[in-house]
Amino acid sequence: MARAPGVSVRLKLTLSYVGFLMLAGALLLAAVWVFLLRGRSNILFAPDLSDFRRVFDPGSFGAAVFVPAALLVLGFLLVFGLVGGWILAGRMLAPLHRITEATRAAANGSLSQRVRLPGRSDEFRELADSFDTMLTQLEAHVAEQKRFAANASHELRTPLAITQALLDVARNDPDSHTGELVERLRTVNTRAIDLTEALLLLSRADRQSFTRTHVDLSLLAEEAAETLLPLAEKRGITIETSGDITPAVGSPALLLQLTTNLVHNAIVHNLPDRGSVWVTTSAHPGTVVLTVENTGEELSPQVVSTLVEPFRRGTERRHTDHAGAGLGLAIVQSITRAHNGTLALAPRPSGGLRCTVYLPAAPPHAGD
C-alpha cells in the first residue's frame, strides 16, 4: 500500500510525553503561584528562601493551608497522569491491537484476514503492511500447494486407473494375449514411476536439502545435450551447444536435472521435422547464464507465463509422445529458486521458446 510520509511513532510518543509533562508543570506552577505568591503586592516578584521556610513552617498559617492543598494538587496530578498516560498509550498502541487480532485470525487458519491499517506511514503502519504482504504470499503459497496436491492426485490416479482396467480385462479374459498386456502395464508403470520421481525431486528442491559444490554449467549443458542426442536425432532435430565456462555453486545433480529438463522440453515441443535447439552459457560479473532456445509453434505471452505451473503442458502437449509428467519446467523453476536464481521464459518471434536461467556466479575461491 502506497503511503505518504508521516511522523514516526517514536517522535509521536516523545511529543506526547513532553506535551503532557509541560501541562503538568504548568499546573504545578499555577498551584505554587496561587498558594505561595498570592497576597504579594507585586505578583511578578520572585519568592526568596524565607517564603519557602514560611510556607513549610509547621507553626505558620501558610503551612497549614499550603501543605494540604499541595497534597491535593499532587493527588490530582497523579490521577490525571495515570488517566492521561493510559489514554495516550492506548491511542498510540491501538494499531498493535489490530495487528494482534489479524495474527490470531491467521493462526486459526484465516489467511484472508488483513490489517489494512489506515493513515500515514510510520513504524506501526510499515509493520502492518509487511504483515499484510506476508499473509498475501502465504495465502497464495497455500493455494498453490492445494492446487498442486489436487493435480498430483489426478495425475497419479490416471496410471493407476489404467492399470486397474488392464488387470480387470486380463482377469475377465484369461485367453487374452499376455505379452501385449505386460508391455502396456510396463509402460503405464514406468509413467507412474517417472511421475513419482519427479514429485520427489520437486520436493527435494523446494526443501533445499542438498550440498553445494562448485559446478560448471557449460559442462552440464554438454552432458545434457549428449545424453538427449539420440532422442533429438530420432525426431530430426539438431542440437547446438556453445558458450563460456560458467562457474556456479550448487548441487551438480539438481543443476544437471535442470539443464536436462530444459533441453528435453526444447526437443519434445519442437517442429515435427528439421527443428533446432540452441544451448548457450555465458558468464557475467556476479552472474552466470544458461539459455536454451528451440524452434516450434508460436506461443503467446499468456501461454508462456503459465508453463512453469505444475502439470501445465500448453496446447496439444498432454497427449504427445514423451510429454512427461508436466513437471519439467516446474522442476526447473524450483531448482532455480533453490539456488537463489531466476528463470525467465519468453516466446521467440519466429516461434518456439527461449528459457534463460540466471544463477549467482561462484566466488573466485569456490573451486580451490
LOMARRO-796268 format. One record per residue (C-alpha): residue number from 1; residue in three letters; x, y, z. Coordinates in nm, 2 decimals, m for minus. Example, Ala and Ser with C-alpha at 12.3 -4.5 7.8 and 13.67 -1.06 7.14 Angstrom:
+-----+--------+--------+--------+--------+
| num | residu |     c1 |     c2 |     c3 |
+-----+--------+--------+--------+--------+
|   1 |    ALA |   1.23 |  m0.45 |   0.78 |
|   2 |    SER |   1.37 |  m0.11 |   0.71 |
+-----+--------+--------+--------+--------+
This chain:
+-----+--------+--------+--------+--------+
| num | residu |     c1 |     c2 |     c3 |
+-----+--------+--------+--------+--------+
|   1 |    MET |   0.00 |   0.00 |   0.00 |
|   2 |    ALA |   0.15 |   0.34 |  m0.10 |
|   3 |    ARG |   0.15 |   0.59 |   0.18 |
|   4 |    ALA |   0.25 |   0.95 |   0.22 |
|   5 |    PRO |   0.55 |   1.02 |   0.45 |
|   6 |    GLY |   0.44 |   1.06 |   0.82 |
|   7 |    VAL |   0.58 |   1.12 |   1.16 |
|   8 |    SER |   0.74 |   0.82 |   1.34 |
|   9 |    VAL |   0.58 |   0.66 |   1.64 |
|  10 |    ARG |   0.89 |   0.74 |   1.84 |
|  11 |    LEU |   0.85 |   1.11 |   1.77 |
|  12 |    LYS |   0.48 |   1.09 |   1.84 |
|  13 |    LEU |   0.54 |   0.94 |   2.18 |
|  14 |    THR |   0.81 |   1.19 |   2.26 |
|  15 |    LEU |   0.60 |   1.48 |   2.17 |
|  16 |    SER |   0.30 |   1.34 |   2.36 |
|  17 |    TYR |   0.50 |   1.28 |   2.68 |
|  18 |    VAL |   0.67 |   1.62 |   2.65 |
|  19 |    GLY |   0.34 |   1.79 |   2.60 |
|  20 |    PHE |   0.19 |   1.61 |   2.89 |
|  21 |    LEU |   0.49 |   1.70 |   3.11 |
|  22 |    MET |   0.46 |   2.06 |   3.01 |
|  23 |    LEU |   0.10 |   2.06 |   3.10 |
|  24 |    ALA |   0.17 |   1.90 |   3.44 |
|  25 |    GLY |   0.44 |   2.16 |   3.50 |
|  26 |    ALA |   0.21 |   2.44 |   3.42 |
|  27 |    LEU |  m0.04 |   2.31 |   3.66 |
|  28 |    LEU |   0.22 |   2.28 |   3.93 |
|  29 |    LEU |   0.35 |   2.64 |   3.87 |
|  30 |    ALA |  m0.01 |   2.76 |   3.89 |
|  31 |    ALA |  m0.06 |   2.59 |   4.22 |
|  32 |    VAL |   0.26 |   2.74 |   4.36 |
|  33 |    TRP |   0.16 |   3.08 |   4.24 |
|  34 |    VAL |  m0.19 |   3.05 |   4.40 |
|  35 |    PHE |  m0.07 |   2.93 |   4.74 |
|  36 |    LEU |   0.28 |   3.08 |   4.77 |
|  37 |    LEU |   0.27 |   3.41 |   4.59 |
|  38 |    ARG |  m0.08 |   3.54 |   4.64 |
|  39 |    GLY |  m0.10 |   3.84 |   4.86 |
|  40 |    ARG |   0.22 |   3.98 |   4.73 |
|  41 |    SER |   0.19 |   4.34 |   4.62 |
|  42 |    ASN |   0.39 |   4.26 |   4.31 |
|  43 |    ILE |   0.29 |   3.93 |   4.16 |
|  44 |    LEU |   0.60 |   3.92 |   3.94 |
|  45 |    PHE |   0.83 |   3.93 |   4.24 |
|  46 |    ALA |   1.02 |   3.60 |   4.28 |
|  47 |    PRO |   0.99 |   3.43 |   4.62 |
|  48 |    ASP |   1.30 |   3.40 |   4.83 |
|  49 |    LEU |   1.41 |   3.13 |   5.07 |
|  50 |    SER |   1.22 |   3.29 |   5.36 |
|  51 |    ASP |   0.90 |   3.25 |   5.17 |
|  52 |    PHE |   0.95 |   2.87 |   5.14 |
|  53 |    ARG |   1.05 |   2.85 |   5.50 |
|  54 |    ARG |   0.73 |   3.03 |   5.60 |
|  55 |    VAL |   0.52 |   2.80 |   5.39 |
|  56 |    PHE |   0.67 |   2.48 |   5.53 |
|  57 |    ASP |   0.70 |   2.61 |   5.89 |
|  58 |    PRO |   0.47 |   2.38 |   6.09 |
|  59 |    GLY |   0.36 |   2.67 |   6.31 |
|  60 |    SER |   0.28 |   2.91 |   6.03 |
|  61 |    PHE |  m0.05 |   2.97 |   5.88 |
|  62 |    GLY |   0.09 |   2.91 |   5.53 |
|  63 |    ALA |   0.19 |   2.56 |   5.61 |
|  64 |    ALA |  m0.15 |   2.48 |   5.75 |
|  65 |    VAL |  m0.30 |   2.60 |   5.42 |
|  66 |    PHE |  m0.04 |   2.51 |   5.16 |
|  67 |    VAL |   0.06 |   2.15 |   5.26 |
|  68 |    PRO |  m0.29 |   2.00 |   5.24 |
|  69 |    ALA |  m0.35 |   2.19 |   4.92 |
|  70 |    ALA |  m0.02 |   2.07 |   4.77 |
|  71 |    LEU |  m0.11 |   1.72 |   4.86 |
|  72 |    LEU |  m0.44 |   1.76 |   4.70 |
|  73 |    VAL |  m0.28 |   1.90 |   4.39 |
|  74 |    LEU |  m0.02 |   1.62 |   4.38 |
|  75 |    GLY |  m0.30 |   1.37 |   4.41 |
|  76 |    PHE |  m0.49 |   1.53 |   4.13 |
|  77 |    LEU |  m0.17 |   1.53 |   3.91 |
|  78 |    LEU |  m0.12 |   1.16 |   3.99 |
|  79 |    VAL |  m0.47 |   1.07 |   3.89 |
|  80 |    PHE |  m0.45 |   1.30 |   3.59 |
|  81 |    GLY |  m0.12 |   1.15 |   3.49 |
|  82 |    LEU |  m0.24 |   0.79 |   3.52 |
|  83 |    VAL |  m0.56 |   0.86 |   3.32 |
|  84 |    GLY |  m0.39 |   1.08 |   3.06 |
|  85 |    GLY |  m0.10 |   0.84 |   3.02 |
|  86 |    TRP |  m0.33 |   0.54 |   2.98 |
|  87 |    ILE |  m0.53 |   0.72 |   2.72 |
|  88 |    LEU |  m0.22 |   0.84 |   2.53 |
|  89 |    ALA |  m0.06 |   0.49 |   2.54 |
|  90 |    GLY |  m0.39 |   0.33 |   2.42 |
|  91 |    ARG |  m0.42 |   0.57 |   2.13 |
|  92 |    MET |  m0.05 |   0.52 |   2.03 |
|  93 |    LEU |  m0.07 |   0.14 |   2.07 |
|  94 |    ALA |  m0.41 |   0.09 |   1.91 |
|  95 |    PRO |  m0.25 |  m0.03 |   1.58 |
|  96 |    LEU |  m0.08 |  m0.32 |   1.77 |
|  97 |    HIS |  m0.42 |  m0.45 |   1.88 |
|  98 |    ARG |  m0.53 |  m0.47 |   1.51 |
|  99 |    ILE |  m0.21 |  m0.65 |   1.42 |
| 100 |    THR |  m0.26 |  m0.89 |   1.71 |
| 101 |    GLU |  m0.62 |  m0.96 |   1.60 |
| 102 |    ALA |  m0.50 |  m1.03 |   1.25 |
| 103 |    THR |  m0.22 |  m1.26 |   1.38 |
| 104 |    ARG |  m0.46 |  m1.46 |   1.59 |
| 105 |    ALA |  m0.70 |  m1.50 |   1.29 |
| 106 |    ALA |  m0.41 |  m1.62 |   1.08 |
| 107 |    ALA |  m0.31 |  m1.86 |   1.35 |
| 108 |    ASN |  m0.66 |  m2.00 |   1.34 |
| 109 |    GLY |  m0.64 |  m2.06 |   0.97 |
| 110 |    SER |  m0.80 |  m1.74 |   0.83 |
| 111 |    LEU |  m0.53 |  m1.63 |   0.59 |
| 112 |    SER |  m0.76 |  m1.39 |   0.42 |
| 113 |    GLN |  m0.76 |  m1.16 |   0.72 |
| 114 |    ARG |  m0.57 |  m0.83 |   0.67 |
| 115 |    VAL |  m0.48 |  m0.55 |   0.90 |
| 116 |    ARG |  m0.52 |  m0.27 |   0.64 |
| 117 |    LEU |  m0.41 |   0.00 |   0.88 |
| 118 |    PRO |  m0.51 |   0.35 |   0.76 |
| 119 |    GLY |  m0.31 |   0.67 |   0.80 |
| 120 |    ARG |   0.03 |   0.80 |   0.70 |
| 121 |    SER |   0.34 |   0.59 |   0.71 |
| 122 |    ASP |   0.51 |   0.52 |   1.04 |
| 123 |    GLU |   0.67 |   0.22 |   1.21 |
| 124 |    PHE |   0.34 |   0.06 |   1.30 |
| 125 |    ARG |   0.19 |   0.10 |   0.95 |
| 126 |    GLU |   0.51 |  m0.04 |   0.80 |
| 127 |    LEU |   0.48 |  m0.34 |   1.02 |
| 128 |    ALA |   0.11 |  m0.38 |   0.93 |
| 129 |    ASP |   0.19 |  m0.35 |   0.56 |
| 130 |    SER |   0.47 |  m0.61 |   0.59 |
| 131 |    PHE |   0.23 |  m0.84 |   0.78 |
| 132 |    ASP |  m0.04 |  m0.80 |   0.51 |
| 133 |    THR |   0.22 |  m0.88 |   0.24 |
| 134 |    MET |   0.33 |  m1.19 |   0.43 |
| 135 |    LEU |  m0.03 |  m1.31 |   0.46 |
| 136 |    THR |  m0.09 |  m1.25 |   0.09 |
| 137 |    GLN |   0.22 |  m1.45 |  m0.01 |
| 138 |    LEU |   0.13 |  m1.72 |   0.24 |
| 139 |    GLU |  m0.23 |  m1.75 |   0.12 |
| 140 |    ALA |  m0.10 |  m1.77 |  m0.24 |
| 141 |    HIS |   0.15 |  m2.04 |  m0.14 |
| 142 |    VAL |  m0.11 |  m2.25 |   0.04 |
| 143 |    ALA |  m0.35 |  m2.22 |  m0.25 |
| 144 |    GLU |  m0.07 |  m2.32 |  m0.49 |
| 145 |    GLN |   0.01 |  m2.62 |  m0.27 |
| 146 |    LYS |  m0.35 |  m2.73 |  m0.26 |
| 147 |    ARG |  m0.38 |  m2.70 |  m0.64 |
| 148 |    PHE |  m0.05 |  m2.89 |  m0.67 |
| 149 |    ALA |  m0.18 |  m3.17 |  m0.44 |
| 150 |    ALA |  m0.50 |  m3.19 |  m0.64 |
| 151 |    ASN |  m0.32 |  m3.21 |  m0.97 |
| 152 |    ALA |  m0.07 |  m3.46 |  m0.84 |
| 153 |    SER |  m0.35 |  m3.68 |  m0.72 |
| 154 |    HIS |  m0.52 |  m3.66 |  m1.05 |
| 155 |    GLU |  m0.20 |  m3.74 |  m1.24 |
| 156 |    LEU |  m0.12 |  m4.04 |  m1.02 |
| 157 |    ARG |  m0.48 |  m4.17 |  m1.04 |
| 158 |    THR |  m0.46 |  m4.19 |  m1.42 |
| 159 |    PRO |  m0.20 |  m4.46 |  m1.44 |
| 160 |    LEU |  m0.34 |  m4.65 |  m1.15 |
| 161 |    ALA |  m0.69 |  m4.65 |  m1.31 |
| 162 |    ILE |  m0.54 |  m4.77 |  m1.64 |
| 163 |    THR |  m0.35 |  m5.05 |  m1.46 |
| 164 |    GLN |  m0.67 |  m5.15 |  m1.28 |
| 165 |    ALA |  m0.86 |  m5.16 |  m1.61 |
| 166 |    LEU |  m0.59 |  m5.37 |  m1.78 |
| 167 |    LEU |  m0.59 |  m5.61 |  m1.49 |
| 168 |    ASP |  m0.97 |  m5.64 |  m1.50 |
| 169 |    VAL |  m0.96 |  m5.72 |  m1.87 |
| 170 |    ALA |  m0.69 |  m5.99 |  m1.81 |
| 171 |    ARG |  m0.89 |  m6.14 |  m1.53 |
| 172 |    ASN |  m1.22 |  m6.15 |  m1.73 |
| 173 |    ASP |  m1.04 |  m6.28 |  m2.04 |
| 174 |    PRO |  m0.79 |  m6.55 |  m1.94 |
| 175 |    ASP |  m0.72 |  m6.63 |  m2.31 |
| 176 |    SER |  m0.60 |  m6.27 |  m2.39 |
| 177 |    HIS |  m0.25 |  m6.22 |  m2.52 |
| 178 |    THR |  m0.04 |  m6.16 |  m2.21 |
| 179 |    GLY |   0.26 |  m6.02 |  m2.39 |
| 180 |    GLU |   0.08 |  m5.71 |  m2.51 |
| 181 |    LEU |  m0.08 |  m5.67 |  m2.17 |
| 182 |    VAL |   0.25 |  m5.69 |  m1.99 |
| 183 |    GLU |   0.40 |  m5.44 |  m2.22 |
| 184 |    ARG |   0.12 |  m5.19 |  m2.17 |
| 185 |    LEU |   0.14 |  m5.25 |  m1.79 |
| 186 |    ARG |   0.51 |  m5.18 |  m1.81 |
| 187 |    THR |   0.45 |  m4.85 |  m2.00 |
| 188 |    VAL |   0.19 |  m4.74 |  m1.75 |
| 189 |    ASN |   0.40 |  m4.84 |  m1.46 |
| 190 |    THR |   0.70 |  m4.65 |  m1.60 |
| 191 |    ARG |   0.49 |  m4.34 |  m1.63 |
| 192 |    ALA |   0.38 |  m4.37 |  m1.27 |
| 193 |    ILE |   0.74 |  m4.42 |  m1.15 |
| 194 |    ASP |   0.86 |  m4.12 |  m1.36 |
| 195 |    LEU |   0.58 |  m3.90 |  m1.21 |
| 196 |    THR |   0.67 |  m4.01 |  m0.85 |
| 197 |    GLU |   1.04 |  m3.95 |  m0.90 |
| 198 |    ALA |   0.95 |  m3.60 |  m1.05 |
| 199 |    LEU |   0.74 |  m3.52 |  m0.74 |
| 200 |    LEU |   1.02 |  m3.63 |  m0.51 |
| 201 |    LEU |   1.27 |  m3.43 |  m0.70 |
| 202 |    LEU |   1.05 |  m3.12 |  m0.68 |
| 203 |    SER |   1.00 |  m3.17 |  m0.31 |
| 204 |    ARG |   1.38 |  m3.21 |  m0.26 |
| 205 |    ALA |   1.45 |  m2.89 |  m0.45 |
| 206 |    ASP |   1.18 |  m2.70 |  m0.25 |
| 207 |    ARG |   1.34 |  m2.81 |   0.08 |
| 208 |    GLN |   1.69 |  m2.71 |  m0.04 |
| 209 |    SER |   1.82 |  m3.03 |   0.12 |
| 210 |    PHE |   2.14 |  m3.06 |  m0.09 |
| 211 |    THR |   2.51 |  m3.00 |  m0.06 |
| 212 |    ARG |   2.65 |  m2.71 |  m0.26 |
| 213 |    THR |   2.97 |  m2.75 |  m0.45 |
| 214 |    HIS |   3.15 |  m2.59 |  m0.74 |
| 215 |    VAL |   2.97 |  m2.65 |  m1.08 |
| 216 |    ASP |   3.05 |  m2.56 |  m1.43 |
| 217 |    LEU |   2.72 |  m2.51 |  m1.62 |
| 218 |    SER |   2.89 |  m2.53 |  m1.96 |
| 219 |    LEU |   2.99 |  m2.89 |  m1.88 |
| 220 |    LEU |   2.64 |  m2.98 |  m1.76 |
| 221 |    ALA |   2.50 |  m2.83 |  m2.08 |
| 222 |    GLU |   2.73 |  m3.05 |  m2.30 |
| 223 |    GLU |   2.64 |  m3.36 |  m2.09 |
| 224 |    ALA |   2.26 |  m3.30 |  m2.12 |
| 225 |    ALA |   2.29 |  m3.24 |  m2.49 |
| 226 |    GLU |   2.50 |  m3.56 |  m2.54 |
| 227 |    THR |   2.25 |  m3.76 |  m2.33 |
| 228 |    LEU |   1.95 |  m3.64 |  m2.53 |
| 229 |    LEU |   2.11 |  m3.65 |  m2.87 |
| 230 |    PRO |   1.95 |  m3.99 |  m2.97 |
| 231 |    LEU |   1.61 |  m3.85 |  m2.89 |
| 232 |    ALA |   1.68 |  m3.54 |  m3.10 |
| 233 |    GLU |   1.81 |  m3.74 |  m3.39 |
| 234 |    LYS |   1.51 |  m3.96 |  m3.38 |
| 235 |    ARG |   1.29 |  m3.65 |  m3.41 |
| 236 |    GLY |   1.50 |  m3.49 |  m3.68 |
| 237 |    ILE |   1.62 |  m3.21 |  m3.45 |
| 238 |    THR |   1.97 |  m3.06 |  m3.43 |
| 239 |    ILE |   2.13 |  m2.95 |  m3.10 |
| 240 |    GLU |   2.40 |  m2.68 |  m3.09 |
| 241 |    THR |   2.59 |  m2.61 |  m2.77 |
| 242 |    SER |   2.83 |  m2.31 |  m2.72 |
| 243 |    GLY |   2.94 |  m2.07 |  m2.46 |
| 244 |    ASP |   3.20 |  m1.99 |  m2.20 |
| 245 |    ILE |   3.30 |  m2.15 |  m1.87 |
| 246 |    THR |   3.02 |  m2.07 |  m1.62 |
| 247 |    PRO |   3.12 |  m2.14 |  m1.26 |
| 248 |    ALA |   2.84 |  m2.16 |  m1.02 |
| 249 |    VAL |   2.78 |  m2.31 |  m0.67 |
| 250 |    GLY |   2.51 |  m2.57 |  m0.61 |
| 251 |    SER |   2.41 |  m2.93 |  m0.65 |
| 252 |    PRO |   2.56 |  m3.09 |  m0.96 |
| 253 |    ALA |   2.28 |  m3.35 |  m0.97 |
| 254 |    LEU |   2.00 |  m3.09 |  m0.94 |
| 255 |    LEU |   2.16 |  m2.85 |  m1.19 |
| 256 |    LEU |   2.21 |  m3.13 |  m1.43 |
| 257 |    GLN |   1.84 |  m3.22 |  m1.39 |
| 258 |    LEU |   1.76 |  m2.85 |  m1.46 |
| 259 |    THR |   1.96 |  m2.85 |  m1.78 |
| 260 |    THR |   1.83 |  m3.19 |  m1.89 |
| 261 |    ASN |   1.47 |  m3.08 |  m1.84 |
| 262 |    LEU |   1.52 |  m2.76 |  m2.04 |
| 263 |    VAL |   1.69 |  m2.95 |  m2.33 |
| 264 |    HIS |   1.43 |  m3.23 |  m2.32 |
| 265 |    ASN |   1.15 |  m2.98 |  m2.32 |
| 266 |    ALA |   1.31 |  m2.80 |  m2.62 |
| 267 |    ILE |   1.33 |  m3.12 |  m2.81 |
| 268 |    VAL |   0.99 |  m3.26 |  m2.74 |
| 269 |    HIS |   0.80 |  m2.93 |  m2.80 |
| 270 |    ASN |   0.96 |  m2.85 |  m3.13 |
| 271 |    LEU |   0.88 |  m2.87 |  m3.50 |
| 272 |    PRO |   0.78 |  m3.21 |  m3.64 |
| 273 |    ASP |   1.09 |  m3.22 |  m3.85 |
| 274 |    ARG |   1.41 |  m3.01 |  m3.90 |
| 275 |    GLY |   1.38 |  m2.83 |  m3.58 |
| 276 |    SER |   1.67 |  m2.68 |  m3.39 |
| 277 |    VAL |   1.78 |  m2.64 |  m3.02 |
| 278 |    TRP |   2.04 |  m2.39 |  m2.91 |
| 279 |    VAL |   2.21 |  m2.43 |  m2.57 |
| 280 |    THR |   2.44 |  m2.15 |  m2.47 |
| 281 |    THR |   2.62 |  m2.05 |  m2.15 |
| 282 |    SER |   2.78 |  m1.71 |  m2.06 |
| 283 |    ALA |   2.94 |  m1.56 |  m1.75 |
| 284 |    HIS |   2.89 |  m1.20 |  m1.63 |
| 285 |    PRO |   3.01 |  m1.02 |  m1.32 |
| 286 |    GLY |   2.83 |  m1.19 |  m1.03 |
| 287 |    THR |   2.60 |  m1.39 |  m1.26 |
| 288 |    VAL |   2.62 |  m1.70 |  m1.49 |
| 289 |    VAL |   2.35 |  m1.75 |  m1.75 |
| 290 |    LEU |   2.22 |  m2.07 |  m1.92 |
| 291 |    THR |   2.00 |  m2.02 |  m2.22 |
| 292 |    VAL |   1.80 |  m2.29 |  m2.41 |
| 293 |    GLU |   1.61 |  m2.19 |  m2.72 |
| 294 |    ASN |   1.41 |  m2.40 |  m2.96 |
| 295 |    THR |   1.21 |  m2.37 |  m3.28 |
| 296 |    GLY |   0.84 |  m2.46 |  m3.26 |
| 297 |    GLU |   0.49 |  m2.32 |  m3.28 |
| 298 |    GLU |   0.42 |  m1.96 |  m3.20 |
| 299 |    LEU |   0.34 |  m1.91 |  m2.83 |
| 300 |    SER |   0.15 |  m1.61 |  m2.68 |
| 301 |    PRO |   0.30 |  m1.44 |  m2.37 |
| 302 |    GLN |  m0.01 |  m1.55 |  m2.18 |
| 303 |    VAL |   0.06 |  m1.92 |  m2.25 |
| 304 |    VAL |   0.43 |  m1.88 |  m2.17 |
| 305 |    SER |   0.35 |  m1.73 |  m1.84 |
| 306 |    THR |   0.17 |  m2.04 |  m1.73 |
| 307 |    LEU |   0.42 |  m2.30 |  m1.84 |
| 308 |    VAL |   0.60 |  m2.31 |  m1.51 |
| 309 |    GLU |   0.29 |  m2.42 |  m1.33 |
| 310 |    PRO |   0.29 |  m2.79 |  m1.23 |
| 311 |    PHE |   0.13 |  m3.03 |  m1.48 |
| 312 |    ARG |   0.09 |  m2.75 |  m1.73 |
| 313 |    ARG |   0.18 |  m2.87 |  m2.08 |
| 314 |    GLY |   0.04 |  m2.60 |  m2.30 |
| 315 |    THR |  m0.17 |  m2.66 |  m2.61 |
| 316 |    GLU |  m0.16 |  m3.01 |  m2.75 |
| 317 |    ARG |   0.10 |  m3.12 |  m2.51 |
| 318 |    ARG |  m0.08 |  m3.36 |  m2.29 |
| 319 |    HIS |  m0.12 |  m3.64 |  m2.54 |
| 320 |    THR |   0.21 |  m3.61 |  m2.73 |
| 321 |    ASP |   0.48 |  m3.86 |  m2.71 |
| 322 |    HIS |   0.74 |  m3.80 |  m2.44 |
| 323 |    ALA |   0.51 |  m3.54 |  m2.29 |
| 324 |    GLY |   0.63 |  m3.64 |  m1.95 |
| 325 |    ALA |   0.45 |  m3.57 |  m1.63 |
| 326 |    GLY |   0.41 |  m3.20 |  m1.69 |
| 327 |    LEU |   0.66 |  m3.11 |  m1.42 |
| 328 |    GLY |   0.96 |  m3.03 |  m1.64 |
| 329 |    LEU |   0.96 |  m2.65 |  m1.62 |
| 330 |    ALA |   0.81 |  m2.66 |  m1.27 |
| 331 |    ILE |   1.11 |  m2.86 |  m1.15 |
| 332 |    VAL |   1.34 |  m2.61 |  m1.34 |
| 333 |    GLN |   1.17 |  m2.32 |  m1.16 |
| 334 |    SER |   1.20 |  m2.49 |  m0.82 |
| 335 |    ILE |   1.57 |  m2.58 |  m0.87 |
| 336 |    THR |   1.65 |  m2.23 |  m0.99 |
| 337 |    ARG |   1.49 |  m2.07 |  m0.68 |
| 338 |    ALA |   1.67 |  m2.32 |  m0.45 |
| 339 |    HIS |   1.99 |  m2.19 |  m0.60 |
| 340 |    ASN |   1.89 |  m1.83 |  m0.55 |
| 341 |    GLY |   1.85 |  m1.78 |  m0.92 |
| 342 |    THR |   1.59 |  m1.66 |  m1.17 |
| 343 |    LEU |   1.41 |  m1.83 |  m1.45 |
| 344 |    ALA |   1.29 |  m1.62 |  m1.75 |
| 345 |    LEU |   1.06 |  m1.76 |  m2.02 |
| 346 |    ALA |   0.99 |  m1.57 |  m2.34 |
| 347 |    PRO |   0.84 |  m1.66 |  m2.68 |
| 348 |    ARG |   1.07 |  m1.64 |  m2.98 |
| 349 |    PRO |   0.94 |  m1.41 |  m3.26 |
| 350 |    SER |   0.98 |  m1.68 |  m3.52 |
| 351 |    GLY |   0.82 |  m1.95 |  m3.30 |
| 352 |    GLY |   0.94 |  m2.16 |  m3.01 |
| 353 |    LEU |   1.05 |  m2.08 |  m2.66 |
| 354 |    ARG |   1.36 |  m1.91 |  m2.50 |
| 355 |    CYS |   1.44 |  m2.03 |  m2.15 |
| 356 |    THR |   1.70 |  m1.83 |  m1.96 |
| 357 |    VAL |   1.84 |  m1.93 |  m1.61 |
| 358 |    TYR |   2.03 |  m1.67 |  m1.41 |
| 359 |    LEU |   2.24 |  m1.81 |  m1.12 |
| 360 |    PRO |   2.48 |  m1.64 |  m0.89 |
| 361 |    ALA |   2.84 |  m1.69 |  m1.00 |
| 362 |    ALA |   3.08 |  m1.88 |  m0.79 |
| 363 |    PRO |   3.33 |  m1.68 |  m0.59 |
| 364 |    PRO |   3.69 |  m1.70 |  m0.72 |
| 365 |    HIS |   3.80 |  m1.93 |  m0.44 |
| 366 |    ALA |   3.50 |  m2.17 |  m0.48 |
| 367 |    GLY |   3.70 |  m2.41 |  m0.70 |
| 368 |    ASP |   4.01 |  m2.42 |  m0.47 |
+-----+--------+--------+--------+--------+
